[in-house]
């Protein structure tokens, strides 16, 4: 199924959503040859398709460009060629909305108190709030839970032996060493109940 966002109010938001959806769907599509067998996957076709989608004629698949329409048509033809059936309400093209460009409001702060001692943390240095989170205040104990990940299949559980109920859980961004090359960086406060 080829998915395209319905046009949000912001042209930039639409362009970002559309570019991301086309790119992700293209990668998903070309990485899998379903319903054909795995043996029919063709790495040359895959590379040719990626080159075609990134060619100058695709104009970056930007909002309102002919390149975007060409990319959509190319993907639709590939789905049909693979025998994939359209799904949803609008054939291979399905509308969805994406919120982009959310910004933090002013006066974001995080104060850590330990008994009588209090200290303010620096925004974007010591803490990074989600731009879509709500405002408010909380007073709760803090616990550290590594990356905040649980993966039973790998025998990995950062929450093992940690009581997180009604506490602020601080976790590292990214993933544990060995899962990828990205290293751990700043901690983010996360509420978990």
N, C-alpha and C positions, 0 to 999 in steps of 0.2 A: 504494500500500500504506500503510495507516495503522499506525503503529508505536507501541506502548506498552511501557513498561518492566515487567519483572516486579518484584514488590514487594521492594525491598531491606530490610535490617534497620531502617534508619532511616526513620521517617515523613517527616522533612524531606527526606531524600535522594529518597524516592519522589515527594514533592510537587514538588520542583524538577525532577526528571527528567521527570515527567509533564507539567508545565507547559511546559517547554522543548520536549519532543517534540510536544505538541499545537500550540504556537505555530509552531514551525519547519515542521511538516508542513502546517499551515493556510496559511502564507505560500507554501510550495512549491506546494501544491495550487491555490491561487487565483491565483498568478502565472502558472500554466500551464494551458491548457485542453486539453492532450493527452488523448485522441487527436483531438479536434476541431481544425479548422484554426485558425490564428492569427486569421483574420478573424472567428471566432465568439467571441473573447474579449470579455467584457462588463465594462467598468470599473464600471458601476453595480452589477452582481452582486458584483463583487470587493469594493467598498466596503460593500455591504449585508452580505456575509458577515463582513467584518472587524468591522463594528459589532455583528453578532449574537454573534460570539465574545467580544467585549469588553463586552457588556452586563452590567448588574448581575445578571441572572438566571443568568449563567454562573458567578457566585460566584468569580471569579478562576481558575476551573478548578482549584480547590484539591483536594488529596487528600481523598477521602471525601465530596465534595460532589455534589449532584445536578447542579450546573453542569458538572462534569467529564464526567458521563455524557451530559448534553445535548450538550456540545461533541463528544464522540466520536460520538454518533449523527448529529449534523449532518454531520460530516466523512465518515462512512461513506455517508450518503445522497448526498452530493456526488460521491464516488468512483463510486458506482453510476450516478448520473445522467450522469456523463461517460463511462461505459462502460469504466472502468478495471477490470481483472480483479484479484481478490485474489491475493496471492502468499504464499509461505512456508507455515508450518505451522498458522496459526490465523486463516484468512480475512484480513480487513483489519487485524486486531489482532495484532501480533507482539511477543513478549516480548524484552527485552534488559535488561542490568544497567548501572548507572551508578554510579561511585564519586564521592561528593561529601563535602564536609566534611573532607577530608584536611588535617591540620595539621602544621606543621613541629615537629620535636622540638627540645629545648633544645640549646644549645651550637653553634649554626650560626655558622661564621666563615669568613672568606676573608682570607688573608694574601698580600700581594703582595711578592715579593722581587726586588730588582734588585741583583745582586752581594751586597755586605755589608749593604745597606739593606733593611729590612723594614718593612711597614706593614699594619696591620689595617684592613679596610674595614668600614663600618657596615651591618648587616643592614637591609634594606628602604630604605636610603638610597643606598648605593653598589652593592649587589648584592641580587638576589632569587632564591633557589633555588626550584626547582620543589618543591612539597610532596610529590610522588610520586617524587622522585629518591632514589637510595640514598646512604648515608653513605660517606665515605671520604676519602682524601687523594690529591692528584695534584701532581706537579711537572712542568711542561711550559712551553715558550715560549708567549707570548701574541701573537696577531695580531688586528687589527681588520678586520672585513669589512662595514662599513656596516650595512645591514639584513639581511645574510645571505640576500639574495634573488637568484634567477636567473630571468630571464624573456626567453628567446630571442626571442619574438615582439615584444618591445619593444626589443631590442638592449640589455638591461640585465643585468649580471652582476657582483655585488659580489665574487665569488670569482675573477674574471679576474686572472691574474697573481699570485695569492696562494697560497702553499704552506700548506695547513692540516693536512696529515697529521701526526698525533701532536702537535697543538698545541691550546691552548685558544683558541677563537674568540670574540671579544667582538663582539656585534651590538647594534644599536639596536632598540628595540621599535617596533611599528607598521609603517608603510610609507613609501617615499620620497615627498617632497613632490610634489604634482601628482596622485598616485594617489587621494588623499582629502584631507580637510581636517585630519586629525589630525597634529600635529607630532611630531617625534622627541623622545623623553624618555629616561630613564635607560638605561644599557647593561646588558645581562645577559650573564654568562659562559655560553658554550655549548661543550660538548665536541663535537668532530667529528673523525672519523678517516678 
